[in-house]
Amino acid sequence: SHNNNSKNVIIVNNYGNENKDYITHDYLLNLLKKPFQAIPELIKFTHFNDEHPENQNIKIPNKKQPYVKIRKNNKWELADRKNTINDLIDLKHSELNDSDLNNFVDNTFKEIERTRLERFNEKYMNDDKEFVSQLYKDTELMIINNS
């Protein structure tokens, strides 16, 4: 019998060259209303989104090893886990700290939402030890669970 399943070939983007077209202003603003989950959520929505397999370019294949696997030069390469995750967290924090978004926050957020976000940013900027380590753990777990 003739097998007629056309195979969809997904080209996976190199790490750092994700398709972000589907990440809307509104989506990001909603994340900022719960800032303490925002970064892992944004990473999940960007890198582990079933509707966007082209962005699935980072994984932790082995939770005991100090590496992540990332797409680089169109092949999978190992990279230092801690550095990569910390850079990724920083990157997402700056995406969420966009000045356009900040204007919306100032004009549309309730006071309690603004206060929460300020607290989050304060802890982030001050490198609050407990906060930073929790954020790292949450992000790492999210990657492990989706790898």
TITI-446368 format. One line per field, with one value per atom (N, C-alpha, C, O): atom name; x negated, y, z negated. Coordinates in steps of 0.02 Angstrom, whole numbers, always signed. Atoms other than C-alpha are relative to their C-alpha. Layout:
N
at <- CA | ...
x <- X | ...
y <- Y | ...
z <- Z | ...
// end
This chain:
147
at <- N | CA | C | O | N | CA | C | O | N | CA | C | O | N | CA | C | O | N | CA | C | O | N | CA | C | O | N | CA | C | O | N | CA | C | O | N | CA | C | O | N | CA | C | O | N | CA | C | O | N | CA | C | O | N | CA | C | O | N | CA | C | O | N | CA | C | O | N | CA | C | O | N | CA | C | O | N | CA | C | O | N | CA | C | O | N | CA | C | O | N | CA | C | O | N | CA | C | O | N | CA | C | O | N | CA | C | O | N | CA | C | O | N | CA | C | O | N | CA | C | O | N | CA | C | O | N | CA | C | O | N | CA | C | O | N | CA | C | O | N | CA | C | O | N | CA | C | O | N | CA | C | O | N | CA | C | O | N | CA | C | O | N | CA | C | O | N | CA | C | O | N | CA | C | O | N | CA | C | O | N | CA | C | O | N | CA | C | O | N | CA | C | O | N | CA | C | O | N | CA | C | O | N | CA | C | O | N | CA | C | O | N | CA | C | O | N | CA | C | O | N | CA | C | O | N | CA | C | O | N | CA | C | O | N | CA | C | O | N | CA | C | O | N | CA | C | O | N | CA | C | O | N | CA | C | O | N | CA | C | O | N | CA | C | O | N | CA | C | O | N | CA | C | O | N | CA | C | O | N | CA | C | O | N | CA | C | O | N | CA | C | O | N | CA | C | O | N | CA | C | O | N | CA | C | O | N | CA | C | O | N | CA | C | O | N | CA | C | O | N | CA | C | O | N | CA | C | O | N | CA | C | O | N | CA | C | O | N | CA | C | O | N | CA | C | O | N | CA | C | O | N | CA | C | O | N | CA | C | O | N | CA | C | O | N | CA | C | O | N | CA | C | O | N | CA | C | O | N | CA | C | O | N | CA | C | O | N | CA | C | O | N | CA | C | O | N | CA | C | O | N | CA | C | O | N | CA | C | O | N | CA | C | O | N | CA | C | O | N | CA | C | O | N | CA | C | O | N | CA | C | O | N | CA | C | O | N | CA | C | O | N | CA | C | O | N | CA | C | O | N | CA | C | O | N | CA | C | O | N | CA | C | O | N | CA | C | O | N | CA | C | O | N | CA | C | O | N | CA | C | O | N | CA | C | O | N | CA | C | O | N | CA | C | O | N | CA | C | O | N | CA | C | O | N | CA | C | O | N | CA | C | O | N | CA | C | O | N | CA | C | O | N | CA | C | O | N | CA | C | O | N | CA | C | O | N | CA | C | O | N | CA | C | O | N | CA | C | O | N | CA | C | O | N | CA | C | O | N | CA | C | O | N | CA | C | O | N | CA | C | O | N | CA | C | O | N | CA | C | O | N | CA | C | O | N | CA | C | O | N | CA | C | O | N | CA | C | O | N | CA | C | O | N | CA | C | O | N | CA | C | O | N | CA | C | O | N | CA | C | O | N | CA | C | O | N | CA | C | O | N | CA | C | O | N | CA | C | O | N | CA | C | O | N | CA | C | O | N | CA | C | O | N | CA | C | O | N | CA | C | O
x <- -42 | +0 | -44 | -99 | +39 | -56 | +5 | +59 | +2 | -110 | -2 | -52 | -6 | -52 | -9 | +24 | +9 | -114 | -58 | -117 | +54 | -210 | -33 | +0 | +36 | -345 | -14 | -46 | +15 | -351 | -70 | -84 | +67 | -531 | -2 | +9 | +4 | -551 | -73 | -117 | +68 | -705 | -3 | +33 | +6 | -756 | -48 | -104 | +42 | -822 | -59 | -55 | +56 | -992 | +20 | +62 | -12 | -990 | -18 | -74 | +13 | -974 | +34 | +40 | -36 | -882 | +71 | +95 | -68 | -708 | +49 | +39 | -56 | -549 | +41 | +69 | -38 | -464 | +62 | +95 | -57 | -328 | +65 | +108 | -64 | -191 | +3 | +55 | +1 | -244 | +25 | -12 | -32 | -124 | -13 | -31 | +0 | -126 | +45 | +25 | -48 | +29 | -23 | -14 | +26 | -50 | -52 | -51 | +54 | -202 | +28 | +7 | -31 | -95 | +34 | +31 | -31 | +4 | -52 | -40 | +54 | -159 | -23 | -36 | +25 | -211 | +47 | +28 | -46 | -56 | -16 | +2 | +26 | -133 | -75 | -99 | +70 | -316 | -44 | -94 | +44 | -387 | +1 | -44 | +0 | -336 | -16 | -24 | +2 | -360 | -59 | -49 | +59 | -537 | +3 | -5 | -7 | -517 | +57 | +51 | -57 | -347 | -18 | +0 | +19 | -419 | -49 | -45 | +47 | -560 | +39 | +25 | -40 | -432 | +39 | +41 | -42 | -321 | -43 | -19 | +45 | -472 | -32 | -30 | +43 | -576 | +33 | +6 | -31 | -453 | +74 | +117 | -68 | -299 | +16 | -17 | -17 | -217 | +18 | +7 | -19 | -153 | -60 | -55 | +60 | -330 | -61 | -109 | +57 | -446 | -65 | -119 | +61 | -566 | -41 | -100 | +36 | -612 | -24 | -52 | +20 | -646 | -75 | -95 | +71 | -832 | -45 | -105 | +40 | -886 | +30 | +92 | -26 | -872 | -53 | -113 | +45 | -947 | +11 | +58 | -10 | -971 | -14 | +13 | +20 | -1046 | -5 | -48 | -1 | -1005 | -59 | -70 | +59 | -1162 | -61 | -108 | +59 | -1281 | +6 | +61 | -2 | -1330 | +8 | -17 | -6 | -1281 | +72 | +118 | -62 | -1138 | -19 | -77 | +11 | -1119 | +35 | +94 | -31 | -1090 | -15 | -66 | +11 | -1071 | -47 | -34 | +49 | -1223 | -29 | -48 | +24 | -1281 | +37 | +8 | -44 | -1134 | -17 | +0 | +7 | -1193 | +5 | +0 | -5 | -1173 | -69 | -113 | +64 | -1317 | +13 | +65 | -4 | -1348 | -25 | -72 | +23 | -1363 | +5 | +41 | -2 | -1393 | +71 | +101 | -69 | -1228 | +15 | +62 | -13 | -1242 | -4 | +40 | +8 | -1307 | +57 | +84 | -52 | -1180 | +66 | +101 | -65 | -1032 | +0 | +50 | +3 | -1090 | +6 | +39 | -5 | -1112 | +71 | +97 | -68 | -941 | +48 | +92 | -41 | -862 | -8 | +40 | +14 | -947 | +33 | +62 | -29 | -890 | +75 | +103 | -72 | -709 | +19 | +69 | -14 | -717 | -2 | +39 | +3 | -771 | +56 | +79 | -58 | -634 | +62 | +105 | -58 | -509 | -7 | +41 | +12 | -589 | -1 | -26 | -5 | -557 | +35 | +85 | -28 | -519 | +73 | +112 | -70 | -359 | +45 | +98 | -40 | -296 | +5 | +58 | +0 | -347 | +51 | +83 | -50 | -238 | +70 | +111 | -65 | -89 | +11 | +65 | -5 | -125 | +19 | +65 | -14 | -127 | +72 | +103 | -66 | +36 | +59 | +116 | -57 | +139 | +0 | +52 | +2 | +80 | +33 | +27 | -25 | +171 | -61 | -115 | +55 | +66 | -33 | -94 | +28 | +46 | -44 | -95 | +40 | -18 | -66 | -118 | +61 | -141 | -48 | -109 | +41 | -203 | -36 | -95 | +29 | -230 | -57 | -110 | +51 | -327 | -61 | -118 | +56 | -433 | -41 | -102 | +34 | -473 | -43 | -100 | +36 | -522 | -63 | -118 | +57 | -635 | -54 | -114 | +47 | -714 | -43 | -104 | +36 | -759 | -47 | -103 | +40 | -822 | -63 | -118 | +55 | -930 | -50 | -110 | +44 | -999 | -32 | -69 | +30 | -1046 | +15 | -27 | -24 | -947 | -14 | +14 | +27 | -1029 | +55 | +54 | -53 | -874 | +43 | +60 | -40 | -775 | -33 | -3 | +38 | -910 | -4 | +3 | +7 | -933 | +67 | +69 | -66 | -745 | +18 | +45 | -14 | -729 | -40 | -14 | +42 | -873 | +31 | +38 | -29 | -795 | +64 | +73 | -64 | -623 | -13 | +21 | +15 | -699 | -31 | -12 | +34 | -812 | +50 | +49 | -50 | -669 | +47 | +64 | -45 | -557 | -34 | -2 | +36 | -691 | -6 | +5 | +5 | -720 | +66 | +69 | -66 | -534 | +24 | +68 | -22 | -515 | -50 | -38 | +52 | -674 | +16 | -23
y <- -60 | +0 | +63 | +64 | -62 | +176 | +42 | +62 | -39 | +270 | +75 | +100 | -69 | +449 | +51 | +103 | -53 | +538 | +45 | +25 | -47 | +691 | +20 | +37 | -14 | +723 | +75 | +104 | -70 | +898 | +7 | -18 | -10 | +948 | +67 | +120 | -62 | +1075 | +21 | -17 | -27 | +1184 | +34 | +83 | -29 | +1221 | +60 | +54 | -60 | +1398 | -9 | -45 | -2 | +1423 | +35 | +80 | -30 | +1467 | +74 | +92 | -72 | +1656 | +31 | +92 | -25 | +1669 | -25 | -48 | +27 | +1622 | +43 | +103 | -36 | +1669 | +27 | -11 | -29 | +1792 | +36 | +73 | -35 | +1852 | -10 | +34 | +16 | +1768 | +24 | +18 | -23 | +1843 | +72 | +119 | -65 | +1988 | +42 | +17 | -48 | +2143 | -21 | -20 | +20 | +2082 | -60 | -65 | +60 | +1915 | +20 | -4 | -21 | +1999 | +40 | +31 | -39 | +2121 | -46 | -35 | +48 | +1975 | -35 | -47 | +31 | +1892 | +46 | +24 | -48 | +2050 | +9 | +36 | -4 | +2040 | -54 | -47 | +48 | +1886 | -8 | -60 | -5 | +1935 | -57 | -74 | +51 | +1799 | -65 | -107 | +58 | +1666 | +20 | -22 | -26 | +1777 | -27 | -45 | +19 | +1727 | -74 | -88 | +70 | +1537 | -10 | -49 | +5 | +1558 | +24 | -8 | -28 | +1666 | -47 | -55 | +48 | +1541 | -60 | -85 | +57 | +1401 | +17 | -23 | -22 | +1498 | +11 | +2 | -12 | +1539 | -65 | -80 | +56 | +1379 | -69 | -117 | +66 | +1240 | +3 | -27 | -11 | +1291 | -50 | -49 | +51 | +1147 | +29 | -3 | -31 | +1267 | +32 | +53 | -30 | +1331 | -44 | -25 | +47 | +1181 | +30 | +7 | -32 | +1294 | +34 | +49 | -33 | +1372 | -49 | -28 | +49 | +1210 | -15 | -68 | +1 | +1241 | -3 | +10 | +10 | +1212 | -58 | -63 | +54 | +1057 | -23 | -13 | +31 | +971 | -75 | -102 | +71 | +792 | -43 | -99 | +40 | +733 | +45 | +89 | -49 | +816 | -5 | +39 | +7 | +750 | +36 | +51 | -32 | +832 | +76 | +103 | -73 | +1016 | +35 | +90 | -28 | +1045 | +12 | -19 | -3 | +1104 | -15 | -8 | +7 | +1062 | +58 | +70 | -54 | +1209 | -8 | -36 | +0 | +1227 | +57 | +116 | -50 | +1317 | -19 | -77 | +17 | +1328 | -60 | -103 | +53 | +1213 | -70 | -119 | +67 | +1071 | +7 | +62 | -2 | +1023 | +2 | -38 | -4 | +1075 | +4 | +28 | -6 | +1060 | +69 | +96 | -64 | +1221 | -4 | -46 | -1 | +1262 | +16 | +65 | -5 | +1240 | +64 | +101 | -57 | +1373 | +66 | +109 | -63 | +1510 | +11 | +66 | -5 | +1472 | +19 | +63 | -14 | +1472 | +71 | +106 | -68 | +1631 | +53 | +104 | -47 | +1719 | +3 | +56 | +4 | +1659 | +39 | +74 | -36 | +1726 | +76 | +113 | -71 | +1895 | +26 | +80 | -19 | +1900 | +10 | +59 | -5 | +1867 | +58 | +91 | -57 | +1994 | +65 | +109 | -62 | +2127 | +5 | +60 | -2 | +2076 | +24 | +59 | -20 | +2101 | +71 | +101 | -67 | +2266 | +53 | +108 | -44 | +2344 | +66 | +65 | -64 | +2530 | +9 | +42 | +0 | +2511 | -33 | -6 | +37 | +2383 | +40 | +43 | -39 | +2492 | +57 | +71 | -52 | +2633 | -27 | +4 | +32 | +2515 | -17 | -8 | +18 | +2454 | +62 | +59 | -62 | +2633 | +23 | +49 | -28 | +2675 | -47 | -25 | +46 | +2516 | -47 | -76 | +48 | +2412 | +29 | +88 | -20 | +2417 | +10 | -15 | -16 | +2480 | -63 | -67 | +62 | +2306 | -36 | -66 | +33 | +2240 | +37 | +7 | -39 | +2383 | -13 | -20 | +11 | +2356 | -68 | -74 | +67 | +2171 | +0 | -30 | -4 | +2209 | +38 | +19 | -37 | +2338 | -43 | -41 | +44 | +2212 | -50 | -64 | +48 | +2086 | +31 | +2 | -32 | +2207 | +21 | +18 | -17 | +2265 | -60 | -56 | +61 | +2088 | -21 | -43 | +19 | +2056 | +43 | +18 | -47 | +2212 | -5 | +5 | +5 | +2187 | -69 | -82 | +67 | +2008 | -35 | -70 | +32 | +1950 | -75 | -110 | +68 | +1782 | -54 | -96 | +50 | +1681 | +3 | -48 | -13 | +1758 | -28 | -63 | +21 | +1726 | -76 | -105 | +73 | +1546 | -34 | -86 | +28 | +1514 | +8 | -38 | -13 | +1592 | -49 | -75 | +47 | +1485 | -70 | -104 | +67 | +1327 | -9 | -59 | +3 | +1364 | -6 | -45 | +0 | +1396 | -66 | -95 | +63 | +1244 | -58 | -100 | +53 | +1130 | +1 | -51 | -7 | +1198 | -28 | -62 | +26 | +1158 | -75 | -110 | +72 | +984 | -35 | -85 | +32 | +946 | +3 | -36 | -6 | +1000 | -27 | -25 | +23 | +925 | -70 | -97
z <- +0 | +0 | +0 | -28 | -6 | +38 | -63 | -84 | +62 | -117 | +17 | +43 | -21 | -95 | -57 | -56 | +50 | -250 | +19 | +17 | -17 | -194 | -65 | -114 | +62 | -320 | -4 | +40 | +11 | -389 | -29 | -83 | +27 | -408 | -35 | -4 | +39 | -545 | -3 | -24 | +8 | -534 | -69 | -81 | +67 | -713 | +3 | +26 | +1 | -736 | -47 | -97 | +46 | -812 | -64 | -64 | +65 | -995 | +3 | +21 | -5 | -1007 | +60 | +65 | -60 | -840 | +1 | +53 | +3 | -898 | +39 | +48 | -29 | -808 | -58 | -98 | +56 | -926 | +25 | -12 | -30 | -807 | -38 | -39 | +32 | -907 | -72 | -105 | +69 | -1073 | -3 | +13 | -4 | -1091 | -62 | -115 | +54 | -1197 | -58 | -116 | +51 | -1288 | -39 | -100 | +34 | -1325 | -52 | -109 | +46 | -1403 | -59 | -115 | +54 | -1503 | -50 | -111 | +46 | -1574 | -43 | -102 | +39 | -1627 | -56 | -112 | +49 | -1716 | -59 | -111 | +57 | -1824 | -52 | -110 | +49 | -1903 | +12 | +36 | -20 | -1890 | -26 | +6 | +28 | -2002 | +40 | +32 | -45 | -1874 | +72 | +116 | -68 | -1722 | +42 | +100 | -40 | -1670 | +21 | +80 | -22 | -1673 | +49 | +96 | -46 | -1589 | +70 | +120 | -65 | -1451 | +36 | +97 | -30 | -1422 | +26 | +81 | -22 | -1413 | +63 | +110 | -56 | -1293 | +63 | +119 | -57 | -1184 | +24 | +84 | -19 | -1187 | -3 | +23 | +8 | -1230 | +20 | -12 | -22 | -1135 | +56 | +109 | -50 | -1041 | +67 | +119 | -64 | -910 | +35 | +92 | -29 | -880 | -10 | -44 | +7 | -865 | +27 | +10 | -27 | -768 | -55 | -44 | +55 | -936 | -53 | -104 | +51 | -1028 | +8 | +33 | -15 | -1028 | -62 | -58 | +60 | -1207 | -39 | -45 | +43 | -1316 | -49 | -39 | +48 | -1466 | +6 | -22 | -13 | -1410 | -60 | -66 | +58 | -1573 | -61 | -64 | +54 | -1737 | -47 | -88 | +44 | -1821 | +29 | -8 | -30 | -1698 | +2 | +6 | +4 | -1704 | +68 | +78 | -67 | -1522 | +20 | -7 | -38 | -1415 | +72 | +91 | -71 | -1232 | +35 | +23 | -39 | -1116 | +74 | +93 | -73 | -928 | +16 | +2 | -18 | -863 | +67 | +77 | -68 | -682 | +28 | +60 | -26 | -640 | -23 | +11 | +30 | -750 | -76 | -104 | +73 | -933 | -31 | -13 | +35 | -1045 | -75 | -97 | +73 | -1230 | -21 | +8 | +28 | -1329 | -76 | -103 | +73 | -1511 | -24 | -4 | +21 | -1600 | -39 | -24 | +44 | -1734 | +37 | +31 | -38 | -1620 | +50 | +56 | -51 | -1483 | -32 | -7 | +32 | -1602 | -30 | -24 | +27 | -1690 | +55 | +46 | -56 | -1522 | +27 | +44 | -25 | -1467 | -46 | -23 | +49 | -1627 | +9 | +10 | -11 | -1599 | +63 | +64 | -64 | -1420 | -6 | +19 | +7 | -1466 | -46 | -35 | +44 | -1606 | +40 | +30 | -38 | -1483 | +52 | +68 | -44 | -1360 | -38 | -10 | +41 | -1502 | -26 | -50 | +26 | -1549 | +55 | +46 | -59 | -1379 | -18 | -55 | +20 | -1392 | +23 | -12 | -22 | -1289 | -52 | -69 | +49 | -1413 | -65 | -96 | +62 | -1560 | +1 | -49 | -6 | -1494 | -11 | -45 | +10 | -1487 | -73 | -100 | +71 | -1662 | -40 | -81 | +37 | -1727 | +9 | -37 | -16 | -1641 | -13 | -21 | +4 | -1659 | -59 | -76 | +54 | -1806 | -64 | -78 | +66 | -1973 | -45 | -32 | +45 | -2117 | -27 | -31 | +28 | -2190 | +51 | +34 | -53 | -2023 | +11 | +22 | -7 | -2007 | -57 | -46 | +60 | -2184 | +5 | -11 | -7 | -2151 | +50 | +38 | -53 | -1993 | -25 | -10 | +28 | -2082 | -48 | -47 | +47 | -2218 | +37 | +19 | -41 | -2087 | +30 | +24 | -32 | -1994 | -50 | -35 | +52 | -2155 | -19 | -23 | +18 | -2205 | +57 | +45 | -58 | -2029 | +5 | +12 | -7 | -2022 | -57 | -48 | +58 | -2197 | -7 | -55 | +2 | -2158 | -66 | -93 | +61 | -2310 | +3 | +46 | -4 | -2348 | +5 | +50 | +4 | -2393 | +64 | +93 | -60 | -2250 | +63 | +102 | -59 | -2120 | +4 | +58 | -1 | -2172 | +13 | +46 | -13 | -2170 | +75 | +105 | -71 | -1997 | +44 | +93 | -37 | -1935 | -3 | +48 | +9 | -2007 | +40 | +74 | -37 | -1934 | +75 | +109 | -71 | -1764 | +22 | +73 | -16 | -1766 | +1 | +46 | +4 | -1820 | +60 | +89 | -57 | -1684 | +63 | +103 | -58 | -1554 | -4 | +46 | +8 | -1624 | +14 | +49 | -10 | -1627 | +72 | +91 | -69 | -1447 | +50 | +111 | -46 | -1376 | +27 | +67
// end
